[in-house]
Amino acid sequence: MDLDVFVTTHRIEWDRLDQLLHRGRSLTGEEADELVALYQRTAAHLSLIQSSAPDPLLTARLTQLVARARSTVTGTRRASWRDAARFLTAGFPAAVYRSRHWWIPTAVLSTLLAAVIGWWIGTHPEVQASIAAPEDLRALTRPGGEYETYYSSHPAASFAAQVWTNNAQAAAMCLVLGAFLCIPVIWILFVNVLNLAVGIGLMSSAGRLDTFLGLVLPHGLLELTAVFVAAGTGLRLGWTVIDPGPHSRRSALAQQGRAAIGMAIGLALVLFVSGVIEGFVTPSGLPTWARITIGVLAELAFLAYVYVLGGGAARAGDTGDLAPEERSADLPAAA
């Protein structure tokens, strides 16, 4: 493409679009229609220049022009309570549902890995000795030891807030760092699995695995599910970098990234619930069966939320992404 000829041919249209944009709200109906048509043509011109004859100065000018035109054409809107309700009842659960083929295998493989590593630690005294000295291990696993007092060593409210903050940060890191070819997500997930496996192994070697599970399951079911969802979504985001599918890598990554940001907000709310359970239910004087029942009910409620609300929203076409009018339109690709 001859860039000079192209610019000469279309400069009048770009100048006219700029002139209309400066007019603001004083446009007539005919001029408003003209502005929309010029906006669409200029967006196509920008895409063609970017793909065929990239020129930094011209690209910058047209990018700014298209952005201003889009803002004028689509207008701006403020978030409302209706947006929040839509996000909680459709957007977030739909995003979790649509990513289930990533986070369910992640959950299964991570659980199996934790069980295998836990068995290996619990059945090999030499491995336990490499973790800590015998007296330190006894301090961890004995009745009233550190594994048990950990959940009641701080005031419930501050402990729940601390747990929520730490878990929300881990989930957000999984979501954000997934774009780095999945590697950071795998590492964060492995660290979490290893911590769980060490507890399983050490407490089982002391004959107190039932006590450990009674402490972990009330909050751990929902908490680990949220971490697995975050990790699975992060892995999906990383795979989008490798294989964007039928879309351009930029467009596919933008779509998955927007959904991931929304999921970070939703998972923070889920982890808040698990943090409340960990702060107030896990260390409570309730019988073990009652504490575990609360944890199971919370987990089942979340799964029903994802599969009933999220499944219905996903089948209706909701992807968890922003609504079309709220996101930048994909510029047409040059043939």
Contacts in CASP RR format, 6 or more apart in sequence:
PFRMAT RR
TARGET T0000
AUTHOR 0000-0000-0000
METHOD contacts of the structure
MODEL  1
MDLDVFVTTHRIEWDRLDQLLHRGRSLTGEEADELVALYQRTAAHLSLIQ
SSAPDPLLTARLTQLVARARSTVTGTRRASWRDAARFLTAGFPAAVYRSR
HWWIPTAVLSTLLAAVIGWWIGTHPEVQASIAAPEDLRALTRPGGEYETY
YSSHPAASFAAQVWTNNAQAAAMCLVLGAFLCIPVIWILFVNVLNLAVGI
GLMSSAGRLDTFLGLVLPHGLLELTAVFVAAGTGLRLGWTVIDPGPHSRR
SALAQQGRAAIGMAIGLALVLFVSGVIEGFVTPSGLPTWARITIGVLAEL
AFLAYVYVLGGGAARAGDTGDLAPEERSADLPAAA
1 48 0 8 1.000
1 52 0 8 1.000
1 53 0 8 1.000
3 49 0 8 1.000
3 53 0 8 1.000
3 55 0 8 1.000
3 58 0 8 1.000
6 45 0 8 1.000
6 48 0 8 1.000
6 49 0 8 1.000
6 53 0 8 1.000
7 58 0 8 1.000
10 41 0 8 1.000
10 45 0 8 1.000
13 38 0 8 1.000
13 41 0 8 1.000
13 42 0 8 1.000
14 42 0 8 1.000
14 45 0 8 1.000
14 61 0 8 1.000
14 62 0 8 1.000
14 65 0 8 1.000
16 34 0 8 1.000
16 38 0 8 1.000
17 35 0 8 1.000
17 38 0 8 1.000
17 39 0 8 1.000
17 42 0 8 1.000
17 65 0 8 1.000
17 69 0 8 1.000
18 65 0 8 1.000
20 27 0 8 1.000
20 31 0 8 1.000
20 34 0 8 1.000
20 35 0 8 1.000
20 38 0 8 1.000
21 35 0 8 1.000
21 65 0 8 1.000
21 68 0 8 1.000
21 69 0 8 1.000
21 72 0 8 1.000
23 31 0 8 1.000
24 72 0 8 1.000
27 35 0 8 1.000
35 69 0 8 1.000
35 72 0 8 1.000
35 73 0 8 1.000
36 73 0 8 1.000
38 69 0 8 1.000
39 66 0 8 1.000
39 69 0 8 1.000
39 70 0 8 1.000
39 72 0 8 1.000
39 73 0 8 1.000
42 62 0 8 1.000
42 65 0 8 1.000
42 66 0 8 1.000
42 69 0 8 1.000
43 66 0 8 1.000
43 70 0 8 1.000
43 329 0 8 1.000
43 331 0 8 1.000
43 332 0 8 1.000
44 331 0 8 1.000
44 332 0 8 1.000
45 62 0 8 1.000
46 59 0 8 1.000
46 62 0 8 1.000
46 63 0 8 1.000
46 66 0 8 1.000
46 331 0 8 1.000
47 331 0 8 1.000
47 332 0 8 1.000
47 333 0 8 1.000
47 334 0 8 1.000
48 334 0 8 1.000
49 55 0 8 1.000
49 58 0 8 1.000
49 59 0 8 1.000
49 62 0 8 1.000
50 59 0 8 1.000
50 331 0 8 1.000
51 333 0 8 1.000
51 334 0 8 1.000
52 334 0 8 1.000
66 331 0 8 1.000
70 328 0 8 1.000
70 329 0 8 1.000
74 325 0 8 1.000
77 326 0 8 1.000
87 262 0 8 1.000
87 265 0 8 1.000
87 266 0 8 1.000
88 266 0 8 1.000
88 269 0 8 1.000
89 309 0 8 1.000
89 313 0 8 1.000
90 309 0 8 1.000
90 310 0 8 1.000
90 313 0 8 1.000
90 316 0 8 1.000
90 318 0 8 1.000
90 320 0 8 1.000
91 310 0 8 1.000
91 313 0 8 1.000
91 318 0 8 1.000
91 320 0 8 1.000
92 262 0 8 1.000
92 263 0 8 1.000
92 265 0 8 1.000
92 266 0 8 1.000
92 320 0 8 1.000
93 305 0 8 1.000
93 306 0 8 1.000
93 309 0 8 1.000
93 310 0 8 1.000
93 311 0 8 1.000
93 313 0 8 1.000
94 309 0 8 1.000
94 310 0 8 1.000
94 311 0 8 1.000
94 312 0 8 1.000
94 313 0 8 1.000
94 314 0 8 1.000
94 317 0 8 1.000
94 318 0 8 1.000
94 319 0 8 1.000
94 320 0 8 1.000
95 233 0 8 1.000
95 259 0 8 1.000
95 262 0 8 1.000
95 263 0 8 1.000
95 319 0 8 1.000
95 320 0 8 1.000
96 103 0 8 1.000
96 229 0 8 1.000
96 263 0 8 1.000
96 306 0 8 1.000
96 310 0 8 1.000
97 306 0 8 1.000
97 307 0 8 1.000
97 310 0 8 1.000
97 311 0 8 1.000
97 312 0 8 1.000
97 313 0 8 1.000
97 314 0 8 1.000
98 314 0 8 1.000
98 319 0 8 1.000
98 320 0 8 1.000
99 229 0 8 1.000
99 232 0 8 1.000
99 233 0 8 1.000
99 236 0 8 1.000
99 263 0 8 1.000
100 306 0 8 1.000
102 232 0 8 1.000
102 233 0 8 1.000
102 234 0 8 1.000
102 235 0 8 1.000
102 236 0 8 1.000
103 228 0 8 1.000
103 229 0 8 1.000
103 231 0 8 1.000
103 232 0 8 1.000
103 233 0 8 1.000
104 228 0 8 1.000
106 189 0 8 1.000
106 228 0 8 1.000
106 231 0 8 1.000
106 232 0 8 1.000
106 235 0 8 1.000
107 224 0 8 1.000
107 225 0 8 1.000
107 228 0 8 1.000
110 189 0 8 1.000
110 192 0 8 1.000
110 193 0 8 1.000
110 224 0 8 1.000
110 228 0 8 1.000
110 231 0 8 1.000
113 193 0 8 1.000
113 197 0 8 1.000
114 193 0 8 1.000
114 194 0 8 1.000
114 196 0 8 1.000
114 197 0 8 1.000
114 200 0 8 1.000
115 197 0 8 1.000
115 200 0 8 1.000
116 197 0 8 1.000
117 193 0 8 1.000
117 194 0 8 1.000
117 197 0 8 1.000
117 198 0 8 1.000
117 200 0 8 1.000
118 197 0 8 1.000
118 198 0 8 1.000
118 199 0 8 1.000
118 200 0 8 1.000
118 201 0 8 1.000
118 204 0 8 1.000
119 200 0 8 1.000
119 201 0 8 1.000
119 204 0 8 1.000
120 127 0 8 1.000
121 127 0 8 1.000
121 128 0 8 1.000
121 131 0 8 1.000
121 197 0 8 1.000
121 198 0 8 1.000
121 199 0 8 1.000
121 200 0 8 1.000
121 201 0 8 1.000
121 202 0 8 1.000
121 205 0 8 1.000
122 128 0 8 1.000
122 200 0 8 1.000
122 201 0 8 1.000
122 202 0 8 1.000
122 204 0 8 1.000
122 205 0 8 1.000
123 205 0 8 1.000
125 205 0 8 1.000
128 137 0 8 1.000
128 201 0 8 1.000
128 202 0 8 1.000
128 205 0 8 1.000
131 137 0 8 1.000
131 198 0 8 1.000
131 202 0 8 1.000
132 140 0 8 1.000
137 202 0 8 1.000
137 206 0 8 1.000
138 206 0 8 1.000
139 145 0 8 1.000
139 146 0 8 1.000
140 146 0 8 1.000
140 147 0 8 1.000
140 202 0 8 1.000
141 147 0 8 1.000
141 202 0 8 1.000
141 203 0 8 1.000
141 205 0 8 1.000
141 206 0 8 1.000
141 208 0 8 1.000
142 206 0 8 1.000
143 208 0 8 1.000
143 211 0 8 1.000
147 199 0 8 1.000
147 202 0 8 1.000
147 203 0 8 1.000
147 211 0 8 1.000
147 212 0 8 1.000
147 215 0 8 1.000
148 211 0 8 1.000
148 215 0 8 1.000
151 159 0 8 1.000
151 215 0 8 1.000
151 278 0 8 1.000
151 279 0 8 1.000
151 282 0 8 1.000
151 283 0 8 1.000
152 283 0 8 1.000
153 159 0 8 1.000
154 162 0 8 1.000
156 279 0 8 1.000
156 280 0 8 1.000
156 283 0 8 1.000
157 279 0 8 1.000
159 278 0 8 1.000
159 279 0 8 1.000
160 275 0 8 1.000
160 276 0 8 1.000
160 278 0 8 1.000
160 279 0 8 1.000
160 280 0 8 1.000
163 274 0 8 1.000
163 275 0 8 1.000
163 278 0 8 1.000
163 279 0 8 1.000
164 268 0 8 1.000
164 271 0 8 1.000
164 272 0 8 1.000
164 274 0 8 1.000
164 275 0 8 1.000
164 276 0 8 1.000
167 223 0 8 1.000
167 226 0 8 1.000
167 227 0 8 1.000
167 271 0 8 1.000
167 274 0 8 1.000
167 275 0 8 1.000
168 267 0 8 1.000
168 268 0 8 1.000
168 271 0 8 1.000
168 272 0 8 1.000
170 188 0 8 1.000
170 192 0 8 1.000
170 227 0 8 1.000
170 230 0 8 1.000
171 226 0 8 1.000
171 227 0 8 1.000
171 229 0 8 1.000
171 230 0 8 1.000
171 264 0 8 1.000
171 267 0 8 1.000
171 268 0 8 1.000
171 271 0 8 1.000
172 230 0 8 1.000
172 264 0 8 1.000
172 268 0 8 1.000
173 184 0 8 1.000
173 188 0 8 1.000
174 184 0 8 1.000
174 185 0 8 1.000
174 188 0 8 1.000
174 189 0 8 1.000
174 227 0 8 1.000
174 230 0 8 1.000
174 231 0 8 1.000
174 232 0 8 1.000
174 233 0 8 1.000
174 234 0 8 1.000
175 230 0 8 1.000
175 233 0 8 1.000
175 234 0 8 1.000
175 237 0 8 1.000
175 260 0 8 1.000
175 261 0 8 1.000
175 263 0 8 1.000
175 264 0 8 1.000
175 267 0 8 1.000
176 260 0 8 1.000
176 264 0 8 1.000
177 184 0 8 1.000
177 185 0 8 1.000
177 188 0 8 1.000
177 234 0 8 1.000
178 184 0 8 1.000
178 185 0 8 1.000
178 234 0 8 1.000
178 235 0 8 1.000
178 237 0 8 1.000
178 238 0 8 1.000
179 234 0 8 1.000
179 237 0 8 1.000
179 238 0 8 1.000
179 241 0 8 1.000
179 253 0 8 1.000
179 257 0 8 1.000
180 238 0 8 1.000
181 238 0 8 1.000
181 241 0 8 1.000
181 242 0 8 1.000
182 234 0 8 1.000
182 235 0 8 1.000
182 238 0 8 1.000
182 239 0 8 1.000
185 231 0 8 1.000
185 232 0 8 1.000
185 234 0 8 1.000
185 235 0 8 1.000
185 238 0 8 1.000
186 235 0 8 1.000
188 231 0 8 1.000
189 227 0 8 1.000
189 231 0 8 1.000
192 224 0 8 1.000
192 227 0 8 1.000
196 216 0 8 1.000
196 224 0 8 1.000
199 212 0 8 1.000
200 209 0 8 1.000
200 212 0 8 1.000
201 209 0 8 1.000
203 209 0 8 1.000
203 211 0 8 1.000
203 212 0 8 1.000
204 212 0 8 1.000
210 288 0 8 1.000
214 288 0 8 1.000
214 291 0 8 1.000
214 292 0 8 1.000
215 282 0 8 1.000
217 291 0 8 1.000
217 292 0 8 1.000
217 295 0 8 1.000
217 296 0 8 1.000
218 277 0 8 1.000
218 278 0 8 1.000
218 281 0 8 1.000
218 282 0 8 1.000
218 291 0 8 1.000
218 292 0 8 1.000
218 294 0 8 1.000
218 295 0 8 1.000
219 274 0 8 1.000
219 275 0 8 1.000
219 277 0 8 1.000
219 278 0 8 1.000
219 279 0 8 1.000
219 281 0 8 1.000
219 282 0 8 1.000
219 295 0 8 1.000
220 274 0 8 1.000
220 278 0 8 1.000
220 295 0 8 1.000
221 295 0 8 1.000
221 296 0 8 1.000
221 298 0 8 1.000
221 299 0 8 1.000
222 270 0 8 1.000
222 273 0 8 1.000
222 274 0 8 1.000
222 277 0 8 1.000
222 295 0 8 1.000
222 298 0 8 1.000
222 299 0 8 1.000
222 302 0 8 1.000
223 271 0 8 1.000
223 274 0 8 1.000
223 275 0 8 1.000
223 278 0 8 1.000
225 270 0 8 1.000
225 299 0 8 1.000
225 302 0 8 1.000
225 303 0 8 1.000
226 267 0 8 1.000
226 270 0 8 1.000
226 271 0 8 1.000
226 274 0 8 1.000
229 263 0 8 1.000
229 267 0 8 1.000
230 263 0 8 1.000
230 264 0 8 1.000
230 267 0 8 1.000
233 259 0 8 1.000
233 260 0 8 1.000
233 263 0 8 1.000
234 260 0 8 1.000
236 256 0 8 1.000
237 253 0 8 1.000
237 256 0 8 1.000
237 257 0 8 1.000
237 260 0 8 1.000
240 249 0 8 1.000
240 252 0 8 1.000
240 253 0 8 1.000
240 256 0 8 1.000
241 249 0 8 1.000
241 253 0 8 1.000
244 251 0 8 1.000
244 252 0 8 1.000
244 253 0 8 1.000
245 252 0 8 1.000
247 255 0 8 1.000
247 330 0 8 1.000
248 333 0 8 1.000
251 330 0 8 1.000
254 328 0 8 1.000
255 319 0 8 1.000
255 321 0 8 1.000
258 321 0 8 1.000
258 322 0 8 1.000
258 327 0 8 1.000
259 319 0 8 1.000
259 320 0 8 1.000
259 321 0 8 1.000
262 320 0 8 1.000
270 302 0 8 1.000
273 298 0 8 1.000
274 298 0 8 1.000
277 294 0 8 1.000
277 295 0 8 1.000
277 298 0 8 1.000
281 291 0 8 1.000
281 294 0 8 1.000
281 295 0 8 1.000
282 291 0 8 1.000
284 291 0 8 1.000
286 294 0 8 1.000
310 318 0 8 1.000
321 327 0 8 1.000
END
